Amino acid sequence: TSKKDPPPPPCTGVKIGDNRTVKVAKPAGGDKDSEGAIICMDGFIYTFLHLMPTDIRDKYKVPRGLPVLTESRPVIKFLFALKGSAEELNVTGADYYRLPSAALPVDEVGEGGFIKCGEIGGSDYKEDEPEKDSSSEKHRGKTSKKEKEEGGDKEEAKEEDTQEVTGMEASQKTKKKVKFDTGSSWIHVSFPSAKDPSFSSCHGNNVTTCVVTIEADDDFVTLFETKPRLYAVHTDKLVKGNKMTGDCSRLLERVMKDLVETFPQVENKIIASEIRGPYRRGLTHNPERFAAKGIRADTPYPGLYVGGADLTVNTFSDSILGGWLAANAVMGYSVIDHQYLEKSITSDLAEFLKPPFEMEEEDLAVPYVPPEPVEPPAEETTDDNES
């Protein structure tokens, strides 16, 4: 009988950036064999490929299905300061998304006439047809005629000609460069100051903040055909020293043009701009990601849990839901507990927390009121003539 592979070791601590190690404390009142828990909200790729030691990962592997997945393309964020309040610019807290080809899969005809389903949103490859060489076609015609005159096998000559034509006219797949196209590429526009009711009391009514998020061009990231497929980020191509590069400046102009076309009221209102990134976003949410059995909160390593948007979808609210799933996994709650017993950390907290008082008005953020300036004490003056 063959020996089974040893189980992965438990996660006992975290190594911080300054090489300090923080050990996990065992839960109070727990069993001797019980261990603490570490929840990593950075996603599966960063947890297992960047944070985990290489020797441990090579020996005990990564969660099932992770090697066949793809990292989501990193994003670049543009920060704009706009002159005027949100009311004056007529902008709200609602976010704007442009999703090109969100439901337009590009299918192909494979060998034998079978339809090969393409990925949603199209492919990163395009068909390039090489130019036909007229001299080659004439040469093939003369060769075929000569073989016929010499009494060669007509069928064999015809087959060779057909193979040659097929080889010359076959389309070649080349990787197309991903660029941000004004008016068509994916974009996300938000106005954070319009969402914060206390912003005007903190910073006045003379400025509005805007954040534009786009997918990074191939000038700033490179996709490698690894397992899983990963992106390399080139931060030096955005900013060198304290100055933007030429590619970055041209990208900023295209983004500003797209912002003005989408929101015409902000034209000539941009008073400052900054660029940040590229930022990683975890896994691509394609069908393979949802079919991978190992993409779940609990991992093969005891005491190590993964939360965040990799468990759900790539939004802020769903990343919070990913943390909720990880917390329930730490408590050992399963699908049966959630679906049939209605037991979760939320129901546990509800048993001990008192219900909030009913409020007649919406519970908004507390407005910030700056303190009144303290006047310096008046200096006492004396009259020199006073006796």
C-alpha positions as CSV (number, residue, x, y, z in Angstrom):
1,T,0.0,0.0,0.0
2,S,1.3,3.4,-0.9
3,K,1.5,6.0,1.9
4,K,-0.8,8.9,1.7
5,D,0.6,12.4,1.2
6,P,1.1,14.2,4.6
7,P,-1.5,16.9,5.3
8,P,-0.4,20.5,4.9
9,P,0.9,22.2,8.0
10,P,-1.3,24.6,9.9
11,C,-0.9,28.3,9.5
12,T,0.7,29.6,12.7
13,G,1.5,33.2,12.0
14,V,2.1,36.1,9.7
15,K,5.3,37.7,8.6
16,I,5.0,41.5,8.4
17,G,7.0,43.7,6.0
18,D,9.7,44.6,8.4
19,N,10.4,40.8,8.9
20,R,8.6,40.7,12.2
21,T,6.5,37.5,12.8
22,V,3.1,37.7,14.6
23,K,2.1,34.3,16.0
24,V,-1.6,33.3,16.1
25,A,-2.9,33.0,19.7
26,K,-5.0,29.9,20.5
27,P,-8.6,30.6,21.4
28,A,-9.3,30.9,25.1
29,G,-10.9,27.8,26.5
30,G,-10.3,25.8,23.4
31,D,-8.9,22.3,23.1
32,K,-5.2,21.6,23.1
33,D,-5.3,20.7,19.4
34,S,-7.3,23.8,18.4
35,E,-5.5,26.5,16.5
36,G,-6.2,30.1,15.8
37,A,-7.3,31.5,12.5
38,I,-5.8,33.9,9.9
39,I,-8.1,35.4,7.3
40,C,-6.3,36.9,4.2
41,M,-8.4,39.3,2.3
42,D,-5.8,39.8,-0.5
43,G,-7.3,36.9,-2.6
44,F,-6.0,33.5,-3.7
45,I,-3.2,34.6,-6.1
46,Y,-1.5,37.0,-3.6
47,T,-2.0,34.7,-0.7
48,F,-0.5,31.5,-2.2
49,L,1.9,32.9,-4.8
50,H,3.3,35.9,-2.9
51,L,2.8,35.5,0.8
52,M,3.2,31.7,1.2
53,P,6.8,30.4,1.4
54,T,7.8,28.7,-1.9
55,D,9.0,25.5,-0.3
56,I,5.7,25.0,1.5
57,R,3.7,25.8,-1.7
58,D,5.7,23.4,-3.9
59,K,5.4,20.6,-1.4
60,Y,1.7,20.9,-0.4
61,K,0.3,22.6,-3.5
62,V,-2.4,25.3,-3.9
63,P,-6.2,24.9,-3.7
64,R,-7.8,22.8,-6.4
65,G,-8.5,24.6,-9.7
66,L,-6.3,27.6,-9.0
67,P,-3.6,26.7,-11.6
68,V,-6.1,26.9,-14.5
69,L,-7.5,30.3,-13.6
70,T,-6.5,33.7,-14.7
71,E,-5.7,36.9,-12.8
72,S,-7.9,39.8,-13.5
73,R,-6.3,42.6,-15.5
74,P,-5.0,45.3,-13.1
75,V,-6.6,48.7,-13.1
76,I,-5.3,52.3,-13.1
77,K,-7.1,55.0,-11.1
78,F,-7.2,58.7,-12.1
79,L,-8.0,61.2,-9.4
80,F,-9.6,64.5,-10.4
81,A,-10.4,67.6,-8.4
82,L,-13.3,69.5,-9.9
83,K,-14.2,73.1,-9.3
84,G,-17.6,73.5,-7.7
85,S,-19.9,71.5,-5.5
86,A,-21.7,68.4,-6.4
87,E,-25.0,70.4,-6.7
88,E,-23.4,73.0,-9.0
89,L,-21.9,70.3,-11.2
90,N,-25.1,68.2,-11.1
91,V,-23.4,65.0,-10.2
92,T,-24.7,62.4,-7.7
93,G,-23.3,59.5,-5.7
94,A,-24.4,57.0,-8.3
95,D,-21.5,55.2,-10.1
96,Y,-21.2,55.1,-13.9
97,Y,-20.0,51.9,-15.6
98,R,-19.4,51.2,-19.3
99,L,-19.3,47.5,-20.1
100,P,-18.2,46.8,-23.6
101,S,-19.2,43.4,-25.1
102,A,-20.4,42.3,-21.7
103,A,-22.6,39.6,-23.2
104,L,-21.2,39.0,-26.6
105,P,-19.2,35.7,-26.8
106,V,-17.1,35.2,-29.9
107,D,-17.5,31.6,-31.1
108,E,-15.3,29.8,-33.6
109,V,-15.7,26.8,-35.8
110,G,-13.2,24.1,-34.7
111,E,-12.0,21.0,-36.4
112,G,-14.7,18.7,-37.9
113,G,-17.2,21.6,-38.1
114,F,-17.8,21.7,-34.3
115,I,-18.6,25.0,-32.7
116,K,-16.1,26.1,-30.2
117,C,-17.7,28.5,-27.7
118,G,-15.7,31.7,-27.1
119,E,-15.2,33.6,-23.9
120,I,-17.8,36.3,-22.9
121,G,-16.5,39.6,-24.0
122,G,-14.5,38.3,-26.9
123,S,-11.0,37.1,-27.2
124,D,-7.6,38.6,-26.8
125,Y,-6.7,37.3,-30.3
126,K,-7.5,38.6,-33.7
127,E,-7.4,37.0,-37.2
128,D,-4.7,38.4,-39.5
129,E,-4.8,37.2,-43.1
130,P,-1.5,37.3,-44.8
131,E,-1.3,39.0,-48.2
132,K,-1.4,36.6,-51.2
133,D,1.7,36.4,-53.3
134,S,0.7,36.5,-57.0
135,S,4.2,35.2,-58.0
136,S,3.8,32.1,-55.8
137,E,0.4,31.4,-57.3
138,K,1.8,31.6,-60.9
139,H,4.7,29.3,-59.8
140,R,2.3,26.8,-58.4
141,G,0.3,26.8,-61.6
142,K,3.3,26.2,-63.8
143,T,4.5,23.4,-61.6
144,S,1.2,21.7,-61.7
145,K,1.0,22.0,-65.5
146,K,4.5,20.7,-65.9
147,E,3.7,17.6,-63.7
148,K,0.6,16.9,-65.9
149,E,2.7,17.1,-69.1
150,E,5.3,14.7,-67.6
151,G,2.5,12.2,-67.0
152,G,2.7,12.5,-63.2
153,D,-0.2,11.5,-61.0
154,K,-2.9,14.1,-61.4
155,E,-4.5,13.4,-58.1
156,E,-1.2,13.7,-56.2
157,A,-0.3,17.0,-57.9
158,K,-3.7,18.3,-57.1
159,E,-3.4,17.3,-53.5
160,E,0.0,19.0,-53.1
161,D,-1.3,22.2,-54.7
162,T,-4.3,22.2,-52.3
163,Q,-2.1,21.7,-49.3
164,E,0.2,24.5,-50.4
165,V,-2.7,26.9,-50.9
166,T,-4.2,26.0,-47.6
167,G,-0.9,26.6,-45.8
168,M,-0.4,30.0,-47.5
169,E,-3.9,31.3,-47.0
170,A,-4.5,30.0,-43.5
171,S,-5.2,32.9,-41.1
172,Q,-2.6,33.4,-38.4
173,K,-3.6,34.3,-34.8
174,T,-1.6,37.1,-33.4
175,K,-1.9,38.7,-30.0
176,K,-3.5,42.1,-30.2
177,K,-2.4,44.9,-28.0
178,V,-4.9,46.1,-25.4
179,K,-5.3,49.9,-25.4
180,F,-7.8,52.2,-23.8
181,D,-10.2,53.4,-26.5
182,T,-12.2,56.5,-25.8
183,G,-15.9,55.8,-25.9
184,S,-15.7,52.0,-26.0
185,S,-13.3,50.6,-23.4
186,W,-14.4,49.5,-19.9
187,I,-14.6,52.4,-17.5
188,H,-15.9,53.2,-14.0
189,V,-16.6,56.8,-12.9
190,S,-17.5,57.7,-9.3
191,F,-17.8,61.0,-7.3
192,P,-16.8,60.1,-3.7
193,S,-17.5,63.6,-2.3
194,A,-21.1,63.4,-3.6
195,K,-21.6,60.2,-1.4
196,D,-20.3,61.8,1.8
197,P,-22.9,64.1,3.5
198,S,-20.1,65.5,5.7
199,F,-17.8,66.4,2.9
200,S,-18.9,70.0,2.5
201,S,-18.6,70.7,6.2
202,C,-15.1,69.3,6.2
203,H,-13.8,70.7,2.9
204,G,-16.2,73.4,1.8
205,N,-18.4,73.6,-1.3
206,N,-15.7,74.7,-3.7
207,V,-14.4,71.3,-4.8
208,T,-15.8,67.9,-5.9
209,T,-13.7,64.7,-6.1
210,C,-13.9,62.3,-9.0
211,V,-12.2,58.9,-9.5
212,V,-12.0,57.2,-12.9
213,T,-10.9,53.6,-13.1
214,I,-9.8,51.8,-16.3
215,E,-8.1,48.6,-17.1
216,A,-4.4,48.9,-17.5
217,D,-3.0,49.0,-21.1
218,D,-0.4,46.5,-22.3
219,D,2.1,49.4,-21.9
220,F,1.9,49.0,-18.1
221,V,1.1,45.3,-17.6
222,T,2.2,42.0,-19.3
223,L,0.3,38.8,-19.2
224,F,2.4,35.6,-18.7
225,E,1.1,32.2,-19.7
226,T,1.8,30.6,-16.3
227,K,-0.4,28.4,-14.2
228,P,-2.4,30.4,-13.1
229,R,-2.0,33.1,-15.8
230,L,-0.5,36.2,-14.1
231,Y,0.1,39.8,-14.9
232,A,3.4,41.6,-14.3
233,V,3.0,45.2,-13.3
234,H,5.4,47.9,-14.7
235,T,5.0,50.8,-12.3
236,D,8.1,52.6,-13.8
237,K,6.2,53.1,-17.0
238,L,3.7,55.3,-15.3
239,V,5.8,57.7,-13.3
240,K,9.6,58.2,-13.4
241,G,10.7,60.2,-10.4
242,N,8.0,62.8,-9.9
243,K,7.0,63.1,-13.6
244,M,4.6,61.2,-15.7
245,T,5.9,59.3,-18.7
246,G,4.8,60.0,-22.2
247,D,2.5,57.0,-22.4
248,C,1.0,58.0,-19.1
249,S,0.4,61.6,-20.2
250,R,-1.3,60.4,-23.4
251,L,-3.5,58.0,-21.5
252,L,-4.5,60.8,-19.1
253,E,-5.6,62.9,-22.0
254,R,-7.8,60.1,-23.4
255,V,-9.3,59.5,-20.0
256,M,-10.1,63.2,-19.5
257,K,-11.6,63.4,-23.0
258,D,-13.8,60.4,-22.1
259,L,-14.8,61.9,-18.8
260,V,-15.9,65.2,-20.5
261,E,-17.9,63.4,-23.2
262,T,-19.7,61.3,-20.5
263,F,-20.2,64.3,-18.1
264,P,-20.2,67.5,-20.2
265,Q,-20.8,69.6,-17.1
266,V,-17.3,69.0,-15.9
267,E,-15.6,70.5,-18.9
268,N,-13.1,73.2,-17.9
269,K,-13.7,72.3,-14.3
270,I,-10.7,70.0,-13.7
271,I,-8.3,71.9,-11.5
272,A,-6.0,69.0,-10.4
273,S,-5.3,65.4,-11.5
274,E,-3.2,62.4,-10.2
275,I,-2.7,58.8,-11.3
276,R,-2.3,55.8,-9.2
277,G,-1.7,52.1,-9.9
278,P,-1.7,49.7,-11.5
279,Y,-3.7,47.8,-8.7
280,R,-4.4,44.1,-8.8
281,R,-8.0,42.8,-8.5
282,G,-7.6,39.1,-7.8
283,L,-9.2,36.4,-10.1
284,T,-11.1,36.9,-13.3
285,H,-14.7,36.0,-12.7
286,N,-15.2,33.7,-15.7
287,P,-17.0,30.3,-15.6
288,E,-13.8,28.4,-14.8
289,R,-13.4,30.5,-11.6
290,F,-16.9,29.5,-10.4
291,A,-16.3,25.9,-11.3
292,A,-13.0,25.6,-9.4
293,K,-13.7,23.5,-6.2
294,G,-10.8,25.0,-4.3
295,I,-12.0,28.6,-4.5
296,R,-13.7,28.7,-1.1
297,A,-13.1,30.4,2.2
298,D,-11.4,27.4,4.0
299,T,-8.1,26.2,2.5
300,P,-6.2,22.9,2.7
301,Y,-3.9,24.6,5.3
302,P,-5.5,24.4,8.7
303,G,-6.0,27.9,10.2
304,L,-5.7,29.7,6.9
305,Y,-8.8,31.3,5.4
306,V,-9.2,33.5,2.3
307,G,-11.9,36.2,2.0
308,G,-12.6,39.1,-0.3
309,A,-14.0,39.5,-3.8
310,D,-12.4,36.2,-5.1
311,L,-15.2,34.4,-3.3
312,T,-18.0,36.5,-4.8
313,V,-17.7,39.2,-7.5
314,N,-15.4,42.2,-7.8
315,T,-17.4,44.9,-6.1
316,F,-16.9,46.7,-2.7
317,S,-20.1,45.3,-1.2
318,D,-19.4,41.7,-2.4
319,S,-15.8,41.9,-1.0
320,I,-17.5,42.6,2.4
321,L,-19.7,39.5,1.8
322,G,-16.5,37.6,1.1
323,G,-15.2,38.5,4.6
324,W,-18.5,37.4,6.0
325,L,-18.2,34.0,4.3
326,A,-14.6,33.7,5.7
327,A,-15.8,34.5,9.2
328,N,-18.5,31.8,9.0
329,A,-15.9,29.3,7.8
330,V,-13.8,30.1,10.8
331,M,-16.7,29.3,13.0
332,G,-17.2,26.0,11.1
333,Y,-20.7,26.8,9.7
334,S,-21.6,24.8,6.6
335,V,-24.2,25.1,3.9
336,I,-26.6,23.1,6.0
337,D,-26.2,25.6,8.9
338,H,-26.9,28.5,6.5
339,Q,-29.8,27.0,4.5
340,Y,-31.7,24.8,6.9
341,L,-30.7,25.8,10.5
342,E,-30.4,29.5,9.6
343,K,-27.3,29.7,11.8
344,S,-24.5,32.1,11.0
345,I,-22.4,34.7,12.7
346,T,-25.2,37.2,12.0
347,S,-27.8,35.2,13.8
348,D,-25.3,34.6,16.7
349,L,-24.8,38.4,17.1
350,A,-28.5,39.0,16.9
351,E,-29.0,36.8,20.0
352,F,-26.9,39.1,22.1
353,L,-27.4,42.6,20.5
354,K,-30.4,44.7,21.3
355,P,-32.4,45.9,18.3
356,P,-31.6,49.5,17.4
357,F,-34.1,52.2,18.2
358,E,-36.4,53.2,15.4
359,M,-35.2,56.5,13.9
360,E,-37.5,58.9,12.1
361,E,-34.7,60.2,9.9
362,E,-32.0,58.5,7.9
363,D,-28.9,57.5,9.8
364,L,-26.3,59.7,8.1
365,A,-22.7,60.3,8.9
366,V,-22.2,62.8,11.7
367,P,-21.5,66.2,10.1
368,Y,-18.1,67.6,11.0
369,V,-18.3,71.0,12.8
370,P,-14.9,72.6,13.1
371,P,-14.1,74.2,16.4
372,E,-14.3,77.9,16.7
373,P,-10.9,79.6,16.7
374,V,-9.6,80.6,20.0
375,E,-8.7,84.3,20.2
376,P,-5.4,85.1,21.9
377,P,-5.7,86.9,25.2
378,A,-5.5,90.6,25.0
379,E,-2.2,92.1,26.1
380,E,-2.4,94.4,29.1
381,T,-1.3,97.9,28.3
382,T,0.0,100.4,30.8
383,D,-0.1,104.2,30.6
384,D,3.4,105.7,31.1
385,N,1.8,109.0,32.2
386,E,-0.3,107.2,34.8
387,S,1.1,107.9,38.2
